[in-house]
Amino acid sequence: MKSGTWKFKAVLVTIGLVLIAAATLVWPRVSFWHRKQQAFEKLGGLDASKRIGMLAKLSAETRYIPTVENQGEAVTVRLGGWVFSLPAARYRFDGDPNDNLRLKADYLDVVVDGVRSKKPDFRAHMAPSNPQVVKYFREVDPYRMLLDAYNSTPQNIQAATTPAELQKSLYLLLLRTALQPNGAEKLWQRLEVRSRRGFLSGDANSASVIAAIYLPQTKQFAEIALEPHDVATMDDIYNCLGELDIHRDPNAHLNPSPRELPWPSFPQTEAQPN
């Protein structure tokens, strides 16, 4: 009996060890799958306009815009330590002394909207927790980060195979919902003009076409709204960007930067996988 009892206990111990080993292997996968499901559920809580916006696709090809040189006298807007210049022969101020950021032309208006950083400023309770993800957002070039965010889709969450991939995919999607410009659902392009990279959203039928041009010297983006008139075409918009010269303001200390716009609020329902 003692021998049989010992054998029975040995079998129970063996079964227990097998179950523990199986749980060690299986539970992380189950937990990981559960976190992915939570992420999808939280994304489903976004409002309809943001869900529709996720269907927009950023162009894979870059639109290279020829530079227009020898413009003669220029009209300038100074903002955020930068000077924005366009040829005075075609562009003029609106005439409103309170609106010194808007230039008018025959086919469109140009509004210098601001120079700002797009690096995320996560609130403490919303900051990523995975060390690899934290390192990514701290060290990645802002243009690369924005390019990754604009190319992110919910399918990246489904394709994630590690907690780091899952968390990075979720945060990039959150950045996309916060920073994706209006008009992306109509036309969304990568551009390069005067050796500067950027993004362009909207077409000639939009109320405004938004150009975000990356300024690597300060790791900021210059944002310009081009408001086409009824007769404007995309060529008018491209030509305007080709004429636009952006350079550092040597008298920046005399033109203080405007107050930064508040960082866009992220959805309050996001999941934070570890």
Rosetta blueprint (number, residue, H / E / L):
1 M L
2 K H
3 S H
4 G H
5 T H
6 W H
7 K H
8 F H
9 K H
10 A H
11 V H
12 L H
13 V H
14 T H
15 I H
16 G H
17 L H
18 V H
19 L H
20 I H
21 A H
22 A H
23 A H
24 T H
25 L H
26 V H
27 W H
28 P H
29 R H
30 V H
31 S H
32 F H
33 W H
34 H H
35 R H
36 K H
37 Q H
38 Q H
39 A H
40 F H
41 E H
42 K H
43 L H
44 G L
45 G L
46 L L
47 D L
48 A H
49 S H
50 K H
51 R H
52 I H
53 G H
54 M L
55 L L
56 A L
57 K L
58 L L
59 S L
60 A L
61 E L
62 T E
63 R E
64 Y E
65 I E
66 P L
67 T L
68 V L
69 E L
70 N L
71 Q L
72 G L
73 E L
74 A E
75 V E
76 T E
77 V E
78 R E
79 L E
80 G L
81 G L
82 W E
83 V E
84 F E
85 S E
86 L E
87 P E
88 A L
89 A L
90 R L
91 Y L
92 R E
93 F E
94 D L
95 G L
96 D L
97 P L
98 N L
99 D L
100 N L
101 L L
102 R E
103 L E
104 K E
105 A L
106 D L
107 Y L
108 L E
109 D E
110 V E
111 V E
112 V E
113 D E
114 G E
115 V E
116 R E
117 S L
118 K L
119 K L
120 P L
121 D L
122 F L
123 R L
124 A H
125 H H
126 M H
127 A L
128 P L
129 S L
130 N L
131 P H
132 Q H
133 V H
134 V H
135 K H
136 Y H
137 F H
138 R H
139 E H
140 V L
141 D L
142 P H
143 Y H
144 R H
145 M H
146 L H
147 L H
148 D H
149 A H
150 Y H
151 N L
152 S L
153 T L
154 P H
155 Q H
156 N H
157 I H
158 Q H
159 A H
160 A L
161 T L
162 T L
163 P H
164 A H
165 E H
166 L H
167 Q H
168 K H
169 S H
170 L H
171 Y H
172 L H
173 L H
174 L H
175 L H
176 R H
177 T H
178 A H
179 L H
180 Q L
181 P L
182 N L
183 G L
184 A L
185 E L
186 K L
187 L L
188 W E
189 Q E
190 R E
191 L E
192 E E
193 V E
194 R L
195 S L
196 R E
197 R E
198 G E
199 F E
200 L E
201 S E
202 G L
203 D L
204 A L
205 N L
206 S L
207 A L
208 S L
209 V E
210 I E
211 A E
212 A E
213 I E
214 Y E
215 L E
216 P L
217 Q L
218 T L
219 K L
220 Q E
221 F E
222 A E
223 E E
224 I E
225 A E
226 L E
227 E E
228 P E
229 H L
230 D L
231 V L
232 A L
233 T L
234 M H
235 D H
236 D H
237 I H
238 Y H
239 N H
240 C H
241 L H
242 G H
243 E H
244 L L
245 D E
246 I E
247 H E
248 R E
249 D L
250 P L
251 N L
252 A H
253 H H
254 L H
255 N L
256 P L
257 S L
258 P L
259 R L
260 E L
261 L L
262 P L
263 W L
264 P L
265 S L
266 F L
267 P L
268 Q L
269 T L
270 E L
271 A L
272 Q L
273 P L
274 N L
